[in-house]
């Protein structure tokens, strides 16, 4: 009979994997997307971000391709597959517009 191995794995050794937060700047859930921004969140703290981009005139296919590309780069950079969550902010909080001093309806 084989002897059963007992492993001692302390609880503090487990750290949750970082996650990617995709933030869509749009005023309504079904409205046009004004801008998109990505952040890598580790233990509740942003450890990396991808500069926001404006999406006016960008076709859906190009947007999907951009999202896939960014997620691939982030997963490679952090050497792991990260879960993705989505957030939504009003267009008036777009970091690009706030930086430029623009206003939107």
Biopython code that builds the backbone (N, CA, C, O; Angstrom):
import numpy as np
from Bio.PDB.StructureBuilder import StructureBuilder

atoms = [
    (1, "UNK", "N", (0.836, -1.184, 0.000)),
    (1, "UNK", "CA", (0.000, 0.000, 0.000)),
    (1, "UNK", "C", (0.883, 1.250, 0.000)),
    (1, "UNK", "O", (1.859, 1.337, 0.744)),
    (2, "UNK", "N", (0.514, 2.228, -0.861)),
    (2, "UNK", "CA", (1.280, 3.468, -0.921)),
    (2, "UNK", "C", (0.985, 4.334, 0.292)),
    (2, "UNK", "O", (-0.128, 4.350, 0.818)),
    (3, "UNK", "N", (2.012, 5.050, 0.718)),
    (3, "UNK", "CA", (1.826, 5.957, 1.848)),
    (3, "UNK", "C", (1.313, 7.292, 1.334)),
    (3, "UNK", "O", (1.828, 7.832, 0.355)),
    (4, "UNK", "N", (0.320, 7.806, 1.987)),
    (4, "UNK", "CA", (-0.290, 9.075, 1.621)),
    (4, "UNK", "C", (0.625, 10.227, 2.033)),
    (4, "UNK", "O", (1.077, 10.286, 3.177)),
    (5, "UNK", "N", (0.901, 11.153, 1.090)),
    (5, "UNK", "CA", (1.718, 12.322, 1.404)),
    (5, "UNK", "C", (0.817, 13.426, 1.944)),
    (5, "UNK", "O", (-0.264, 13.677, 1.410)),
    (6, "UNK", "N", (1.261, 14.063, 2.981)),
    (6, "UNK", "CA", (0.546, 15.205, 3.541)),
    (6, "UNK", "C", (1.346, 16.460, 3.228)),
    (6, "UNK", "O", (2.525, 16.562, 3.567)),
    (7, "UNK", "N", (0.697, 17.402, 2.586)),
    (7, "UNK", "CA", (1.348, 18.659, 2.237)),
    (7, "UNK", "C", (0.919, 19.751, 3.202)),
    (7, "UNK", "O", (-0.259, 19.877, 3.540)),
    (8, "UNK", "N", (1.881, 20.529, 3.635)),
    (8, "UNK", "CA", (1.597, 21.668, 4.510)),
    (8, "UNK", "C", (1.713, 22.936, 3.665)),
    (8, "UNK", "O", (2.818, 23.379, 3.353)),
    (9, "UNK", "N", (0.588, 23.507, 3.304)),
    (9, "UNK", "CA", (0.582, 24.710, 2.490)),
    (9, "UNK", "C", (-0.065, 25.821, 3.311)),
    (9, "UNK", "O", (-1.278, 25.822, 3.522)),
    (10, "UNK", "N", (0.756, 26.769, 3.774)),
    (10, "UNK", "CA", (0.196, 27.839, 4.611)),
    (10, "UNK", "C", (-0.764, 28.722, 3.823)),
    (10, "UNK", "O", (-0.573, 28.947, 2.627)),
    (11, "UNK", "N", (-1.775, 29.210, 4.484)),
    (11, "UNK", "CA", (-2.800, 30.037, 3.867)),
    (11, "UNK", "C", (-2.221, 31.321, 3.294)),
    (11, "UNK", "O", (-2.644, 31.755, 2.223)),
    (12, "UNK", "N", (-1.269, 31.937, 3.977)),
    (12, "UNK", "CA", (-0.745, 33.216, 3.523)),
    (12, "UNK", "C", (0.041, 33.089, 2.217)),
    (12, "UNK", "O", (0.323, 34.101, 1.576)),
    (13, "UNK", "N", (0.393, 31.896, 1.818)),
    (13, "UNK", "CA", (1.150, 31.713, 0.580)),
    (13, "UNK", "C", (0.259, 31.936, -0.647)),
    (13, "UNK", "O", (0.759, 32.217, -1.737)),
    (14, "UNK", "N", (-1.049, 31.811, -0.469)),
    (14, "UNK", "CA", (-1.954, 31.991, -1.606)),
    (14, "UNK", "C", (-2.245, 33.468, -1.801)),
    (14, "UNK", "O", (-2.775, 34.139, -0.915)),
    (15, "UNK", "N", (-1.893, 33.955, -2.964)),
    (15, "UNK", "CA", (-2.194, 35.345, -3.309)),
    (15, "UNK", "C", (-3.116, 35.321, -4.514)),
    (15, "UNK", "O", (-2.843, 34.602, -5.476)),
    (16, "UNK", "N", (-4.191, 36.078, -4.491)),
    (16, "UNK", "CA", (-5.057, 36.113, -5.676)),
    (16, "UNK", "C", (-4.299, 36.695, -6.862)),
    (16, "UNK", "O", (-3.487, 37.608, -6.713)),
    (17, "UNK", "N", (-4.578, 36.153, -8.028)),
    (17, "UNK", "CA", (-3.924, 36.642, -9.251)),
    (17, "UNK", "C", (-4.419, 38.056, -9.555)),
    (17, "UNK", "O", (-5.552, 38.409, -9.225)),
    (18, "UNK", "N", (-3.574, 38.851, -10.176)),
    (18, "UNK", "CA", (-4.043, 40.174, -10.595)),
    (18, "UNK", "C", (-5.173, 40.033, -11.616)),
    (18, "UNK", "O", (-5.307, 38.989, -12.253)),
    (19, "UNK", "N", (-5.965, 41.057, -11.769)),
    (19, "UNK", "CA", (-7.033, 41.045, -12.763)),
    (19, "UNK", "C", (-6.952, 42.296, -13.616)),
    (19, "UNK", "O", (-6.374, 43.306, -13.217)),
    (20, "UNK", "N", (-7.541, 42.207, -14.794)),
    (20, "UNK", "CA", (-7.582, 43.345, -15.700)),
    (20, "UNK", "C", (-8.964, 43.986, -15.595)),
    (20, "UNK", "O", (-9.984, 43.312, -15.739)),
    (21, "UNK", "N", (-8.984, 45.273, -15.347)),
    (21, "UNK", "CA", (-10.234, 46.029, -15.321)),
    (21, "UNK", "C", (-10.308, 46.851, -16.602)),
    (21, "UNK", "O", (-9.482, 47.734, -16.836)),
    (22, "UNK", "N", (-11.310, 46.548, -17.428)),
    (22, "UNK", "CA", (-11.566, 47.330, -18.639)),
    (22, "UNK", "C", (-12.634, 48.353, -18.284)),
    (22, "UNK", "O", (-13.743, 47.985, -17.898)),
    (23, "UNK", "N", (-12.312, 49.622, -18.411)),
    (23, "UNK", "CA", (-13.282, 50.669, -18.101)),
    (23, "UNK", "C", (-13.753, 51.310, -19.401)),
    (23, "UNK", "O", (-12.968, 51.858, -20.174)),
    (24, "UNK", "N", (-15.061, 51.222, -19.612)),
    (24, "UNK", "CA", (-15.698, 51.829, -20.781)),
    (24, "UNK", "C", (-16.268, 53.174, -20.349)),
    (24, "UNK", "O", (-17.033, 53.250, -19.387)),
    (25, "UNK", "N", (-15.898, 54.222, -21.054)),
    (25, "UNK", "CA", (-16.456, 55.552, -20.781)),
    (25, "UNK", "C", (-17.620, 55.750, -21.739)),
    (25, "UNK", "O", (-17.442, 55.971, -22.937)),
    (26, "UNK", "N", (-18.818, 55.663, -21.168)),
    (26, "UNK", "CA", (-20.053, 55.819, -21.952)),
    (26, "UNK", "C", (-21.145, 56.248, -20.992)),
    (26, "UNK", "O", (-21.096, 55.937, -19.802)),
    (27, "UNK", "N", (-22.125, 56.957, -21.508)),
    (27, "UNK", "CA", (-23.159, 57.497, -20.628)),
    (27, "UNK", "C", (-24.294, 56.529, -20.348)),
    (27, "UNK", "O", (-24.910, 56.588, -19.283)),
    (28, "UNK", "N", (-24.576, 55.646, -21.280)),
    (28, "UNK", "CA", (-25.619, 54.629, -21.062)),
    (28, "UNK", "C", (-25.039, 53.271, -21.408)),
    (28, "UNK", "O", (-24.158, 53.163, -22.261)),
    (29, "UNK", "N", (-25.532, 52.236, -20.746)),
    (29, "UNK", "CA", (-25.040, 50.880, -21.015)),
    (29, "UNK", "C", (-25.219, 50.504, -22.478)),
    (29, "UNK", "O", (-24.428, 49.732, -23.021)),
    (30, "UNK", "N", (-26.252, 51.043, -23.124)),
    (30, "UNK", "CA", (-26.504, 50.716, -24.530)),
    (30, "UNK", "C", (-26.065, 51.842, -25.468)),
    (30, "UNK", "O", (-26.313, 51.785, -26.673)),
    (31, "UNK", "N", (-25.421, 52.851, -24.915)),
    (31, "UNK", "CA", (-24.992, 53.989, -25.726)),
    (31, "UNK", "C", (-23.624, 53.767, -26.349)),
    (31, "UNK", "O", (-22.965, 52.766, -26.069)),
    (32, "UNK", "N", (-23.198, 54.695, -27.192)),
    (32, "UNK", "CA", (-21.889, 54.568, -27.838)),
    (32, "UNK", "C", (-20.761, 54.650, -26.807)),
    (32, "UNK", "O", (-20.865, 55.354, -25.803)),
    (33, "UNK", "N", (-19.690, 53.918, -27.079)),
    (33, "UNK", "CA", (-18.525, 53.943, -26.190)),
    (33, "UNK", "C", (-17.662, 55.135, -26.580)),
    (33, "UNK", "O", (-17.213, 55.234, -27.721)),
    (34, "UNK", "N", (-17.434, 56.029, -25.644)),
    (34, "UNK", "CA", (-16.632, 57.235, -25.879)),
    (34, "UNK", "C", (-15.131, 56.901, -25.854)),
    (34, "UNK", "O", (-14.375, 57.329, -26.726)),
    (35, "UNK", "N", (-14.717, 56.127, -24.836)),
    (35, "UNK", "CA", (-13.298, 55.794, -24.677)),
    (35, "UNK", "C", (-13.173, 54.484, -23.910)),
    (35, "UNK", "O", (-14.136, 53.999, -23.315)),
    (36, "UNK", "N", (-11.963, 53.918, -23.935)),
    (36, "UNK", "CA", (-11.687, 52.647, -23.258)),
    (36, "UNK", "C", (-10.334, 52.755, -22.585)),
    (36, "UNK", "O", (-9.382, 53.302, -23.142)),
    (37, "UNK", "N", (-10.269, 52.219, -21.366)),
    (37, "UNK", "CA", (-9.024, 52.246, -20.594)),
    (37, "UNK", "C", (-8.865, 50.899, -19.895)),
    (37, "UNK", "O", (-9.860, 50.274, -19.527)),
    (38, "UNK", "N", (-7.638, 50.451, -19.709)),
    (38, "UNK", "CA", (-7.354, 49.189, -19.022)),
    (38, "UNK", "C", (-6.477, 49.466, -17.809)),
    (38, "UNK", "O", (-5.631, 50.359, -17.837)),
    (39, "UNK", "N", (-6.684, 48.693, -16.741)),
    (39, "UNK", "CA", (-5.807, 48.755, -15.570)),
    (39, "UNK", "C", (-5.619, 47.336, -15.050)),
    (39, "UNK", "O", (-6.546, 46.527, -15.092)),
    (40, "UNK", "N", (-4.424, 47.035, -14.561)),
    (40, "UNK", "CA", (-4.155, 45.761, -13.902)),
    (40, "UNK", "C", (-4.250, 46.025, -12.409)),
    (40, "UNK", "O", (-3.537, 46.864, -11.858)),
    (41, "UNK", "N", (-5.148, 45.287, -11.771)),
    (41, "UNK", "CA", (-5.402, 45.452, -10.336)),
    (41, "UNK", "C", (-4.845, 44.237, -9.602)),
    (41, "UNK", "O", (-5.197, 43.099, -9.914)),
    (42, "UNK", "N", (-3.979, 44.484, -8.630)),
    (42, "UNK", "CA", (-3.403, 43.405, -7.829)),
    (42, "UNK", "C", (-3.671, 43.704, -6.367)),
    (42, "UNK", "O", (-3.186, 44.695, -5.820)),
    (43, "UNK", "N", (-4.442, 42.842, -5.748)),
    (43, "UNK", "CA", (-4.780, 43.011, -4.330)),
    (43, "UNK", "C", (-5.445, 44.355, -4.064)),
    (43, "UNK", "O", (-5.194, 44.982, -3.035)),
    (44, "UNK", "N", (-6.299, 44.802, -4.997)),
    (44, "UNK", "CA", (-7.043, 46.038, -4.829)),
    (44, "UNK", "C", (-6.291, 47.298, -5.221)),
    (44, "UNK", "O", (-6.817, 48.401, -5.070)),
    (45, "UNK", "N", (-5.062, 47.154, -5.726)),
    (45, "UNK", "CA", (-4.243, 48.306, -6.079)),
    (45, "UNK", "C", (-3.894, 48.238, -7.569)),
    (45, "UNK", "O", (-3.512, 47.184, -8.076)),
    (46, "UNK", "N", (-4.028, 49.365, -8.258)),
    (46, "UNK", "CA", (-3.646, 49.415, -9.675)),
    (46, "UNK", "C", (-2.122, 49.356, -9.756)),
    (46, "UNK", "O", (-1.429, 50.192, -9.175)),
    (47, "UNK", "N", (-1.600, 48.348, -10.493)),
    (47, "UNK", "CA", (-0.149, 48.197, -10.630)),
    (47, "UNK", "C", (0.331, 48.524, -12.046)),
    (47, "UNK", "O", (1.530, 48.683, -12.276)),
    (48, "UNK", "N", (-0.595, 48.621, -12.982)),
    (48, "UNK", "CA", (-0.253, 48.988, -14.354)),
    (48, "UNK", "C", (-1.511, 49.512, -15.019)),
    (48, "UNK", "O", (-2.626, 49.138, -14.654)),
    (49, "UNK", "N", (-1.322, 50.378, -15.995)),
    (49, "UNK", "CA", (-2.482, 50.854, -16.752)),
    (49, "UNK", "C", (-2.087, 51.040, -18.202)),
    (49, "UNK", "O", (-0.927, 51.286, -18.530)),
    (50, "UNK", "N", (-3.077, 50.915, -19.053)),
    (50, "UNK", "CA", (-2.904, 51.159, -20.479)),
    (50, "UNK", "C", (-3.646, 52.452, -20.762)),
    (50, "UNK", "O", (-4.823, 52.590, -20.430)),
    (51, "UNK", "N", (-2.959, 53.388, -21.369)),
    (51, "UNK", "CA", (-3.529, 54.709, -21.636)),
    (51, "UNK", "C", (-4.874, 54.587, -22.355)),
    (51, "UNK", "O", (-5.036, 53.775, -23.267)),
    (52, "UNK", "N", (-5.813, 55.395, -21.935)),
    (52, "UNK", "CA", (-7.149, 55.404, -22.542)),
    (52, "UNK", "C", (-7.050, 55.814, -24.007)),
    (52, "UNK", "O", (-6.160, 56.568, -24.402)),
    (53, "UNK", "N", (-7.985, 55.300, -24.802)),
    (53, "UNK", "CA", (-8.077, 55.708, -26.203)),
    (53, "UNK", "C", (-9.511, 56.131, -26.500)),
    (53, "UNK", "O", (-10.461, 55.556, -25.970)),
    (54, "UNK", "N", (-9.656, 57.138, -27.352)),
    (54, "UNK", "CA", (-10.980, 57.545, -27.825)),
    (54, "UNK", "C", (-11.435, 56.569, -28.906)),
    (54, "UNK", "O", (-10.619, 56.072, -29.682)),
    (55, "UNK", "N", (-12.739, 56.294, -28.956)),
    (55, "UNK", "CA", (-13.267, 55.292, -29.872)),
    (55, "UNK", "C", (-14.222, 55.842, -30.919)),
    (55, "UNK", "O", (-14.848, 55.066, -31.641)),
    (56, "UNK", "N", (-14.348, 57.145, -31.020)),
    (56, "UNK", "CA", (-15.259, 57.716, -32.014)),
    (56, "UNK", "C", (-14.828, 57.266, -33.414)),
    (56, "UNK", "O", (-13.685, 57.473, -33.823)),
    (57, "UNK", "N", (-15.757, 56.653, -34.129)),
    (57, "UNK", "CA", (-15.498, 56.201, -35.487)),
    (57, "UNK", "C", (-14.766, 54.871, -35.597)),
    (57, "UNK", "O", (-14.493, 54.412, -36.706)),
    (58, "UNK", "N", (-14.439, 54.238, -34.461)),
    (58, "UNK", "CA", (-13.742, 52.947, -34.500)),
    (58, "UNK", "C", (-14.773, 51.837, -34.691)),
    (58, "UNK", "O", (-15.703, 51.729, -33.893)),
    (59, "UNK", "N", (-14.630, 51.005, -35.736)),
    (59, "UNK", "CA", (-15.584, 49.917, -35.939)),
    (59, "UNK", "C", (-15.450, 48.845, -34.853)),
    (59, "UNK", "O", (-14.386, 48.667, -34.261)),
    (60, "UNK", "N", (-16.564, 48.132, -34.607)),
    (60, "UNK", "CA", (-16.594, 47.078, -33.580)),
    (60, "UNK", "C", (-15.478, 46.056, -33.781)),
    (60, "UNK", "O", (-14.850, 45.624, -32.814)),
    (61, "UNK", "N", (-15.226, 45.666, -35.041)),
    (61, "UNK", "CA", (-14.208, 44.642, -35.299)),
    (61, "UNK", "C", (-12.825, 45.124, -34.851)),
    (61, "UNK", "O", (-12.045, 44.349, -34.298)),
    (62, "UNK", "N", (-12.526, 46.398, -35.089)),
    (62, "UNK", "CA", (-11.229, 46.946, -34.675)),
    (62, "UNK", "C", (-11.162, 47.056, -33.154)),
    (62, "UNK", "O", (-10.103, 46.832, -32.567)),
    (63, "UNK", "N", (-12.277, 47.399, -32.507)),
    (63, "UNK", "CA", (-12.326, 47.472, -31.051)),
    (63, "UNK", "C", (-12.079, 46.096, -30.441)),
    (63, "UNK", "O", (-11.285, 45.959, -29.510)),
    (64, "UNK", "N", (-12.765, 45.068, -30.970)),
    (64, "UNK", "CA", (-12.566, 43.702, -30.453)),
    (64, "UNK", "C", (-11.113, 43.260, -30.631)),
    (64, "UNK", "O", (-10.539, 42.633, -29.741)),
    (65, "UNK", "N", (-10.529, 43.582, -31.762)),
    (65, "UNK", "CA", (-9.138, 43.229, -32.035)),
    (65, "UNK", "C", (-8.199, 43.943, -31.051)),
    (65, "UNK", "O", (-7.249, 43.345, -30.548)),
    (66, "UNK", "N", (-8.474, 45.218, -30.785)),
    (66, "UNK", "CA", (-7.655, 45.985, -29.839)),
    (66, "UNK", "C", (-7.733, 45.372, -28.437)),
    (66, "UNK", "O", (-6.710, 45.209, -27.772)),
    (67, "UNK", "N", (-8.948, 45.033, -27.991)),
    (67, "UNK", "CA", (-9.119, 44.435, -26.661)),
    (67, "UNK", "C", (-8.339, 43.124, -26.570)),
    (67, "UNK", "O", (-7.626, 42.889, -25.594)),
    (68, "UNK", "N", (-8.473, 42.278, -27.581)),
    (68, "UNK", "CA", (-7.767, 40.992, -27.591)),
    (68, "UNK", "C", (-6.255, 41.207, -27.547)),
    (68, "UNK", "O", (-5.550, 40.503, -26.825)),
    (69, "UNK", "N", (-5.759, 42.170, -28.309)),
    (69, "UNK", "CA", (-4.335, 42.479, -28.347)),
    (69, "UNK", "C", (-3.832, 42.968, -26.988)),
    (69, "UNK", "O", (-2.806, 42.499, -26.497)),
    (70, "UNK", "N", (-4.553, 43.905, -26.387)),
    (70, "UNK", "CA", (-4.140, 44.450, -25.086)),
    (70, "UNK", "C", (-4.131, 43.351, -24.028)),
    (70, "UNK", "O", (-3.182, 43.251, -23.249)),
    (71, "UNK", "N", (-5.177, 42.525, -23.991)),
    (71, "UNK", "CA", (-5.227, 41.453, -22.992)),
    (71, "UNK", "C", (-4.079, 40.467, -23.195)),
    (71, "UNK", "O", (-3.494, 39.990, -22.223)),
    (72, "UNK", "N", (-3.756, 40.161, -24.440)),
    (72, "UNK", "CA", (-2.641, 39.260, -24.727)),
    (72, "UNK", "C", (-1.319, 39.831, -24.237)),
    (72, "UNK", "O", (-0.509, 39.117, -23.646)),
    (73, "UNK", "N", (-1.102, 41.117, -24.484)),
    (73, "UNK", "CA", (0.137, 41.771, -24.039)),
    (73, "UNK", "C", (0.217, 41.788, -22.510)),
    (73, "UNK", "O", (1.270, 41.495, -21.942)),
    (74, "UNK", "N", (-0.886, 42.127, -21.843)),
    (74, "UNK", "CA", (-0.877, 42.173, -20.378)),
    (74, "UNK", "C", (-0.648, 40.784, -19.780)),
    (74, "UNK", "O", (0.116, 40.642, -18.824)),
    (75, "UNK", "N", (-1.302, 39.759, -20.332)),
    (75, "UNK", "CA", (-1.095, 38.395, -19.837)),
    (75, "UNK", "C", (0.358, 37.979, -20.013)),
    (75, "UNK", "O", (0.928, 37.339, -19.130)),
    (76, "UNK", "N", (0.964, 38.334, -21.143)),
    (76, "UNK", "CA", (2.369, 37.995, -21.386)),
    (76, "UNK", "C", (3.283, 38.759, -20.424)),
    (76, "UNK", "O", (4.238, 38.195, -19.890)),
    (77, "UNK", "N", (2.988, 40.032, -20.209)),
    (77, "UNK", "CA", (3.827, 40.846, -19.336)),
    (77, "UNK", "C", (3.779, 40.349, -17.892)),
    (77, "UNK", "O", (4.794, 40.355, -17.195)),
    (78, "UNK", "N", (2.598, 39.918, -17.446)),
    (78, "UNK", "CA", (2.457, 39.437, -16.065)),
    (78, "UNK", "C", (2.630, 37.927, -15.970)),
    (78, "UNK", "O", (2.487, 37.348, -14.893)),
    (79, "UNK", "N", (2.936, 37.294, -17.092)),
    (79, "UNK", "CA", (3.229, 35.866, -17.181)),
    (79, "UNK", "C", (2.135, 34.991, -16.580)),
    (79, "UNK", "O", (2.418, 33.996, -15.913)),
    (80, "UNK", "N", (0.895, 35.370, -16.821)),
    (80, "UNK", "CA", (-0.236, 34.555, -16.378)),
    (80, "UNK", "C", (-1.514, 35.037, -17.047)),
    (80, "UNK", "O", (-1.620, 36.185, -17.481)),
    (81, "UNK", "N", (-2.469, 34.141, -17.118)),
    (81, "UNK", "CA", (-3.783, 34.476, -17.664)),
    (81, "UNK", "C", (-4.572, 35.182, -16.560)),
    (81, "UNK", "O", (-4.827, 34.600, -15.506)),
    (82, "UNK", "N", (-4.948, 36.413, -16.802)),
    (82, "UNK", "CA", (-5.665, 37.172, -15.777)),
    (82, "UNK", "C", (-7.152, 37.235, -16.103)),
    (82, "UNK", "O", (-7.545, 37.279, -17.269)),
    (83, "UNK", "N", (-7.969, 37.240, -15.057)),
    (83, "UNK", "CA", (-9.395, 37.410, -15.275)),
    (83, "UNK", "C", (-9.649, 38.868, -15.675)),
    (83, "UNK", "O", (-8.857, 39.762, -15.381)),
    (84, "UNK", "N", (-10.767, 39.071, -16.347)),
    (84, "UNK", "CA", (-11.101, 40.398, -16.852)),
    (84, "UNK", "C", (-12.447, 40.823, -16.275)),
    (84, "UNK", "O", (-13.412, 40.060, -16.319)),
    (85, "UNK", "N", (-12.513, 42.020, -15.742)),
    (85, "UNK", "CA", (-13.784, 42.570, -15.291)),
    (85, "UNK", "C", (-14.001, 43.890, -16.034)),
    (85, "UNK", "O", (-13.063, 44.493, -16.556)),
    (86, "UNK", "N", (-15.246, 44.312, -16.065)),
    (86, "UNK", "CA", (-15.593, 45.524, -16.796)),
    (86, "UNK", "C", (-16.212, 46.547, -15.862)),
    (86, "UNK", "O", (-16.940, 46.212, -14.928)),
    (87, "UNK", "N", (-15.902, 47.793, -16.142)),
    (87, "UNK", "CA", (-16.493, 48.893, -15.405)),
    (87, "UNK", "C", (-16.996, 49.925, -16.397)),
    (87, "UNK", "O", (-16.612, 49.918, -17.566)),
    (88, "UNK", "N", (-17.850, 50.806, -15.923)),
    (88, "UNK", "CA", (-18.372, 51.868, -16.793)),
    (88, "UNK", "C", (-18.328, 53.175, -16.036)),
    (88, "UNK", "O", (-18.703, 53.248, -14.866)),
    (89, "UNK", "N", (-17.867, 54.198, -16.713)),
    (89, "UNK", "CA", (-17.832, 55.551, -16.170)),
    (89, "UNK", "C", (-18.499, 56.473, -17.185)),
    (89, "UNK", "O", (-18.491, 56.173, -18.379)),
    (90, "UNK", "N", (-19.075, 57.586, -16.739)),
    (90, "UNK", "CA", (-19.663, 58.529, -17.695)),
    (90, "UNK", "C", (-18.574, 59.139, -18.580)),
    (90, "UNK", "O", (-17.427, 59.292, -18.160)),
    (91, "UNK", "N", (-18.953, 59.481, -19.804)),
    (91, "UNK", "CA", (-18.004, 60.059, -20.766)),
    (91, "UNK", "C", (-17.343, 61.325, -20.218)),
    (91, "UNK", "O", (-16.197, 61.617, -20.560)),
    (92, "UNK", "N", (-18.049, 62.076, -19.375)),
    (92, "UNK", "CA", (-17.467, 63.320, -18.853)),
    (92, "UNK", "C", (-16.247, 63.060, -17.965)),
    (92, "UNK", "O", (-15.478, 63.983, -17.694)),
    (93, "UNK", "N", (-16.060, 61.816, -17.508)),
    (93, "UNK", "CA", (-14.899, 61.476, -16.693)),
    (93, "UNK", "C", (-13.755, 60.882, -17.511)),
    (93, "UNK", "O", (-12.773, 60.397, -16.949)),
    (94, "UNK", "N", (-13.881, 60.920, -18.829)),
    (94, "UNK", "CA", (-12.838, 60.400, -19.709)),
    (94, "UNK", "C", (-11.503, 61.073, -19.364)),
    (94, "UNK", "O", (-11.405, 62.299, -19.399)),
    (95, "UNK", "N", (-10.478, 60.279, -19.032)),
    (95, "UNK", "CA", (-9.203, 60.888, -18.641)),
    (95, "UNK", "C", (-8.543, 61.687, -19.768)),
    (95, "UNK", "O", (-7.826, 62.649, -19.495)),
    (96, "UNK", "N", (-8.771, 61.310, -21.013)),
    (96, "UNK", "CA", (-8.205, 62.058, -22.128)),
    (96, "UNK", "C", (-8.835, 63.446, -22.234)),
    (96, "UNK", "O", (-8.143, 64.439, -22.455)),
    (97, "UNK", "N", (-10.141, 63.496, -22.076)),
    (97, "UNK", "CA", (-10.850, 64.777, -22.155)),
    (97, "UNK", "C", (-10.528, 65.660, -20.949)),
    (97, "UNK", "O", (-10.369, 66.872, -21.091)),
    (98, "UNK", "N", (-10.431, 65.059, -19.770)),
    (98, "UNK", "CA", (-10.095, 65.836, -18.573)),
    (98, "UNK", "C", (-8.692, 66.418, -18.699)),
    (98, "UNK", "O", (-8.432, 67.539, -18.261)),
    (99, "UNK", "N", (-7.801, 65.653, -19.296)),
    (99, "UNK", "CA", (-6.418, 66.102, -19.501)),
    (99, "UNK", "C", (-6.365, 67.271, -20.481)),
    (99, "UNK", "O", (-5.588, 68.210, -20.310)),
    (100, "UNK", "N", (-7.205, 67.195, -21.507)),
    (100, "UNK", "CA", (-7.219, 68.230, -22.542)),
    (100, "UNK", "C", (-8.130, 69.406, -22.187)),
    (100, "UNK", "O", (-8.120, 70.432, -22.867)),
    (101, "UNK", "N", (-8.919, 69.252, -21.118)),
    (101, "UNK", "CA", (-9.838, 70.297, -20.717)),
    (101, "UNK", "C", (-11.094, 70.357, -21.580)),
    (101, "UNK", "O", (-11.780, 71.378, -21.603)),
    (102, "UNK", "N", (-11.402, 69.262, -22.294)),
    (102, "UNK", "CA", (-12.609, 69.221, -23.134)),
    (102, "UNK", "C", (-13.824, 68.918, -22.270)),
    (102, "UNK", "O", (-13.700, 68.398, -21.161)),
    (103, "UNK", "N", (-14.984, 69.246, -22.786)),
    (103, "UNK", "CA", (-16.230, 68.888, -22.127)),
    (103, "UNK", "C", (-17.113, 68.150, -23.118)),
    (103, "UNK", "O", (-17.029, 68.370, -24.327)),
    (104, "UNK", "N", (-17.951, 67.283, -22.600)),
    (104, "UNK", "CA", (-18.887, 66.511, -23.429)),
    (104, "UNK", "C", (-20.284, 66.624, -22.844)),
    (104, "UNK", "O", (-20.450, 66.904, -21.656)),
    (105, "UNK", "N", (-21.279, 66.407, -23.678)),
    (105, "UNK", "CA", (-22.682, 66.476, -23.229)),
    (105, "UNK", "C", (-22.946, 65.428, -22.185)),
    (105, "UNK", "O", (-24.065, 65.325, -21.684)),
]
sb = StructureBuilder()
sb.init_structure("model")
sb.init_model(0)
sb.init_chain("A")
sb.init_seg("    ")
for serial, (resi, resn, name, xyz) in enumerate(atoms, 1):
    if name == "N":
        sb.init_residue(resn, " ", resi, " ")
    sb.init_atom(name, np.array(xyz, "f"), 0.0, 1.0, " ", f" {name:<3s}", serial, name[0])
structure = sb.get_structure()
